[in-house]
Amino acid sequence: MVAMSGGAFAQDVALSIKPDCRVNEPDSVEISWERPCETGSWLLDTETGCRMWDWHPDPSDTATWTGACSNGLKEGRGVVQWFEHGLPIDRFQGTYIAGRRDGLGRYEWNDHDRFYGRYADDVPNGFGTASIAGEDSTGLWKNGCLSSNGHTVAIGVPRTSCAALGVLK
């Protein structure tokens, strides 16, 4: 269980604002925070007023944000913790600029799968390490893509987009 300081549980709300969704398909391991624009629902932290996306919403899902909020968007350093059926699931600790991850951050999907490194425009970009299914992939990420150990890892983007970047194996 993850201990949280500050922030309030969120409630599911419908926002009339259509988010900027640049990616229309998920990556191969469903590690995508853009896909929800097609099928998810916004969670609103009622204490900060910030919104967080839940790509597979359930009425009992909640989320908290411990940092600042500007016009509904996370801003600066803080922690986002998502809860599913009352249990902590995904967690991000790092910096946001205008609601998008930027700079050094750590995203944990569960006790074993995580990414630690640099983000730009909400995806890994720069030096970082992904630990997925017991395998570490470390190196210089480019727009959410990394070629490592003979395979391509994509986080936050469809794996097919890595080919255009020259990192698809």
C-alpha positions as CSV (number, residue, x, y, z in Angstrom):
1,M,0.0,0.0,0.0
2,V,1.2,3.5,-0.8
3,A,1.1,6.2,1.9
4,M,-0.3,9.5,0.6
5,S,0.2,12.9,2.2
6,G,-2.2,15.7,1.3
7,G,-4.7,15.6,-1.6
8,A,-8.3,14.4,-1.6
9,F,-9.9,11.5,-3.2
10,A,-11.3,12.3,-6.6
11,Q,-14.8,11.9,-8.0
12,D,-15.7,10.9,-11.5
13,V,-16.9,13.9,-13.5
14,A,-17.7,14.6,-17.1
15,L,-15.8,17.5,-18.6
16,S,-17.0,19.2,-21.7
17,I,-13.4,19.9,-22.7
18,K,-12.1,17.5,-25.4
19,P,-8.4,16.7,-24.5
20,D,-5.6,17.1,-27.0
21,C,-5.3,13.4,-28.2
22,R,-2.4,12.9,-30.5
23,V,-2.3,9.1,-30.4
24,N,-5.1,7.0,-31.7
25,E,-3.9,3.5,-30.8
26,P,-2.4,1.9,-27.7
27,D,1.1,0.5,-27.5
28,S,1.7,-3.2,-27.4
29,V,1.7,-3.5,-23.7
30,E,-1.1,-1.0,-22.9
31,I,1.2,1.5,-21.3
32,S,-0.4,4.5,-22.8
33,W,-1.9,7.6,-21.2
34,E,-3.1,9.1,-24.5
35,R,-5.4,6.2,-25.4
36,P,-8.0,7.2,-22.8
37,C,-9.0,10.1,-24.9
38,E,-11.0,7.6,-26.9
39,T,-12.4,5.4,-24.2
40,G,-11.8,6.7,-20.7
41,S,-13.1,9.2,-18.2
42,W,-11.7,12.1,-16.2
43,L,-11.3,11.9,-12.5
44,L,-11.3,15.2,-10.6
45,D,-9.4,15.7,-7.4
46,T,-12.0,17.7,-5.5
47,E,-9.5,19.4,-3.2
48,T,-7.0,20.7,-5.9
49,G,-9.4,20.9,-8.8
50,C,-7.0,18.9,-11.0
51,R,-8.1,16.3,-13.5
52,M,-6.5,12.9,-14.0
53,W,-7.4,10.4,-16.8
54,D,-8.6,6.9,-16.0
55,W,-8.5,4.8,-19.2
56,H,-10.6,2.0,-17.7
57,P,-13.0,3.8,-15.4
58,D,-15.1,2.1,-12.7
59,P,-17.5,4.2,-10.5
60,S,-15.3,3.5,-7.5
61,D,-12.0,4.7,-9.1
62,T,-10.4,7.7,-7.6
63,A,-7.1,9.7,-7.9
64,T,-5.2,12.2,-5.8
65,W,-2.7,14.9,-6.7
66,T,-0.4,16.5,-4.1
67,G,0.9,19.4,-6.1
68,A,-0.4,22.7,-7.5
69,C,-3.2,23.0,-10.0
70,S,-3.8,25.7,-12.7
71,N,-7.0,25.7,-14.7
72,G,-7.6,22.0,-14.0
73,L,-4.1,21.0,-15.0
74,K,-1.4,19.6,-12.8
75,E,1.5,22.1,-12.4
76,G,5.0,21.6,-10.8
77,R,6.2,18.8,-8.6
78,G,3.9,16.4,-6.9
79,V,2.5,12.9,-6.8
80,V,-0.5,11.4,-8.6
81,Q,-1.9,8.2,-7.1
82,W,-4.7,6.3,-8.8
83,F,-7.0,4.0,-6.9
84,E,-9.0,1.1,-8.3
85,H,-11.7,-0.5,-6.1
86,G,-10.1,1.4,-3.2
87,L,-6.6,-0.1,-3.8
88,P,-3.6,1.9,-5.0
89,I,-2.6,1.2,-8.5
90,D,-0.6,3.5,-10.9
91,R,1.5,6.2,-9.2
92,F,3.6,9.0,-10.8
93,Q,6.0,11.2,-8.8
94,G,7.6,14.1,-10.7
95,T,7.0,17.4,-12.4
96,Y,4.1,18.5,-14.6
97,I,4.0,21.6,-16.9
98,A,0.5,22.5,-18.1
99,G,-0.8,19.0,-17.1
100,R,1.9,17.0,-19.0
101,R,4.9,15.2,-17.5
102,D,8.1,17.1,-18.0
103,G,11.6,16.5,-16.4
104,L,12.6,13.8,-14.1
105,G,9.9,11.4,-12.9
106,R,9.0,7.9,-11.7
107,Y,5.9,6.1,-12.9
108,E,4.9,2.8,-11.2
109,W,2.3,0.6,-12.6
110,N,2.6,-2.0,-9.9
111,D,5.2,-3.5,-7.6
112,H,7.4,-4.7,-10.5
113,D,6.8,-2.5,-13.6
114,R,8.0,1.1,-13.6
115,F,9.8,3.8,-15.5
116,Y,12.3,6.2,-14.0
117,G,13.9,8.9,-16.1
118,R,13.3,12.1,-18.1
119,Y,9.9,13.1,-19.6
120,A,9.1,15.6,-22.2
121,D,5.6,16.4,-23.5
122,D,4.2,13.6,-21.3
123,V,6.4,10.7,-22.6
124,P,9.8,9.3,-21.8
125,N,12.4,11.5,-23.6
126,G,16.1,11.4,-22.5
127,F,17.9,9.0,-20.3
128,G,15.7,6.5,-18.4
129,T,15.1,2.9,-17.4
130,A,11.9,0.9,-17.8
131,S,11.5,-2.3,-15.7
132,I,8.8,-4.3,-17.4
133,A,8.0,-8.0,-16.8
134,G,11.3,-8.5,-15.0
135,E,13.5,-7.0,-17.7
136,D,15.3,-3.6,-17.5
137,S,15.6,-1.5,-20.6
138,T,17.9,1.5,-20.1
139,G,19.1,4.1,-22.5
140,L,18.3,7.3,-24.3
141,W,14.5,7.4,-25.0
142,K,13.2,9.3,-27.9
143,N,9.5,10.5,-27.8
144,G,8.4,7.5,-25.8
145,C,10.5,4.9,-27.6
146,L,13.7,3.0,-26.8
147,S,15.5,0.2,-28.6
148,S,17.2,-1.9,-26.0
149,N,18.3,-5.6,-25.7
150,G,17.2,-6.3,-29.2
151,H,13.6,-5.1,-28.9
152,T,11.6,-1.8,-28.8
153,V,9.9,-0.5,-25.8
154,A,7.1,2.1,-26.2
155,I,5.6,4.0,-23.3
156,G,2.8,6.5,-23.9
157,V,2.9,6.1,-27.6
158,P,1.9,3.3,-30.0
159,R,4.9,1.0,-30.7
160,T,4.4,1.6,-34.4
161,S,5.3,5.2,-34.0
162,C,8.8,4.2,-33.0
163,A,9.6,3.2,-36.6
164,A,9.3,6.8,-37.8
165,L,11.9,7.7,-35.1
166,G,14.3,5.0,-36.3
167,V,14.1,3.0,-33.1
168,L,11.8,0.1,-34.0
169,K,13.5,-3.3,-33.9
